[in-house]
Amino acid sequence: MKLIRILASARADLEDGYRFYEKQAAEIGRYFLDSLYSDVESLQVSAGVHVRQFGRYYCLHSKRFPFAVYYRIVNDEIRIYAILDCRRRPERIRERLKQID
């Protein structure tokens, strides 16, 4: 079993998503977090099978929301670097990931 580590940058992305969905309707933000954490936990089984995007990151698309989890595998650790809205322009996503490196 690999350790999953959600970096501060990805935690901030989750908080932003939570706030966005809570503004839409009560409890949707909580459902968003539960769904994304479930997607992240699925990496225990599926890490490394996802398509690589922007060169260095694997990209797991959320099952219930238009978000993607950008991660790398370092030794026996799955590091989550960003959890971003897929509706953004690809250039914005690329720039955001460059800022994390």
C-alpha positions, 0 to 999 in steps of 0.5 A: 500500500502506498502512502497518499500525500496531499500537498498544501497546493492541492489542499488549497484547491480543495478549499476553493472548490468547496467554497465555490460549490457551497455558494451554489447550494447548501451541502454541495461543498461537502459532497464535493469534498467527499467525492474528491477524497474518494477519487484520491483514495482510489489511487491506492489501487490505480496510481500510475495507470492514468494519462500523463499531462503536461509532461510530469503529472498523472491526471485522474479525472473525478467521477462526479465533478469536472475536476482533475487530480494531478499527481506523481509517484515518488518512491512509495508515495503518491503526491497530489500536487493540484486538484483543478477545475477542468473547465479552465483553459489548458494554458491556465492549468499548465501555468498553475502546475509550473508554479508548483514545481 
